[in-house]
Amino acid sequence: MKYELVVRGKLILEDEEVIGEVGINKGIIVRVCKTQNVLEYDLLQDYDESYVFPGLIDAHVHVNSNPEEGFVSTSSAAAVGGVTTYVDMPYDFPDPITNVERFQQKVEKAENESLVDVGLWATITKTGGTDQIKPLAESGAIAFKFSTLESDPYRFPRIPDDEILKAMELIRETGLRLAFHAENDEIIKGLITNFESSNKVSPRAHMESRPPVSESSAVIKLLEFAYWTNVKLHIVHVSHPRTLDLINSFKNDGVNVTAETCYPYLLLNVSALEEYGSKAKNNPPLREPNAVHGLWNQLLNHKIDLITSDHVAWGRKHKKLEENNIFRSAPGLSGLEIMVPLLFEHLVLKGNVSPIRFAKLMSQNPAEVFSIHGKGKIAEGYDADFTVIDPNKTWTIEEEKLHTNAKLTPFHGTEVKGKVIGTIVRGNVAYNGEEILAEPGLGKIVKGSANKESISK
């Protein structure tokens, strides 16, 4: 049998790594060989002994929080960064994704513009929006995202507890997962008010106004809610090991809860906030070095399910770099383009994380946590998505060359060992290590497991 495409390299399979090759037809993996020079092909992509991972997935991206960004620039960054599928958050500006009409409009826009595959989160209005949960699930939402912190009462509201409990019951019935931005609104807003009134507005004040208890206290409430409702719970951007202690305790009690951290919480600490100011501001904030050490211990002990970027494109006008008040700048870092190589270097090349575990954290686990069909493994019947990394190539992060419209990162000037040299989406080479080959529209929408079309098959 001749295959349309064969990919060769050091294949990272579910439980082993082999020098092998993969036969692909119509964008699907048809055969996996644990040796080479076996398969016939029309086209060959030979990556020698570079690592060929299953296509990596970023489950936490904010494309339209900044309307100046959009799917083209975000997915371009994803392609260059080795991300073959990203899942976009629902807090779009000016209107969040709280009903089917907006969801379907976003689906159409994403399919016309994205260079790599994309799934969509959904949310609800602050009150009275739970009637949209089932329709949004059936329309293809990957999961739902709420917040216990209010950034904006319309676009990013704090959902009241009674609405949370009602929503949990309804989301449980869909089989989808409910994620939370979990920070204690009252603690944080009270501290910020006190800090600003006393002119305590330096970069470090951002961390001090969001102490670890502001995260852990919000999380423990949600864990208890999930205990009583049996909803599948997910806690995003965990920044402190105490939070993971609580999560894993409730896992032992039978709660179906998963957790992610983000690349900055593993690679930076509060000193970066002090050095770079608002360029390193995110919510929750960067923590003390001992907390970062604790997160690493949790990661190495398999207490973290996945790692994401929490990518958001805030440029200079939003970050207000020249102002001397950290509370006036927008929170969030870009990361789609740099997360994978940075983590590969620090986890695989410098840390004690095997390439197989790396693939689970960055591909298989996100696919399984969010039931993303056909993604997450190099296996027969799966989509032919691959992320190829040359462990010997060294390069330097230059923020002005990033594909996102936000040309800012605290990692500017960082030399990185390990470079993405191939991003393949359903058998199509989207990025070859030097240039983007994909065109807008190559990306397809990945639908959630409660989608009516999926159920009917």
Secondary structure, 3 states (H helix, E strand, C coil): CEEEEEEEEEEECCCCEEEEEEEEECCEEEEEECCCCCCEEEEEEEEEEEEEEECEEEEEEECCCCCCCCHHHHHHHHHHCCEEEEEECCCCCCCCCCCHHHHHHHHHHHHHHCCCEEEEEECCCCCCCHHHHHHHHHHCCCEEEEECCCCECCCECCCCHHHHHHHHHHHHHHCCEEEEECCCHHHHHHHHHHHHHCCCCCHHHHHHCCCHHHHHHHHHHHHHHHHHHCCEEEECCCCCHHHHHHHHHHHHCCCCEEEEEEHHHHHCCHHHHHHHHHHHCCCCCCCCHHHHHHHHHHHHCCCCCEEECCEECCCHHHHCCCCCCHHHCCCCECCCCCHHHHHHHHHHHCCCCCHHHHHHHHHHHHHHHCCCCCCCCCCCCCECCEEEEEEEEEEECCHHHCCCCCCCCCCCCCEEEEEEEEEEECCEEEECCCCECCCCCCCCECCCCCCHHHHHC
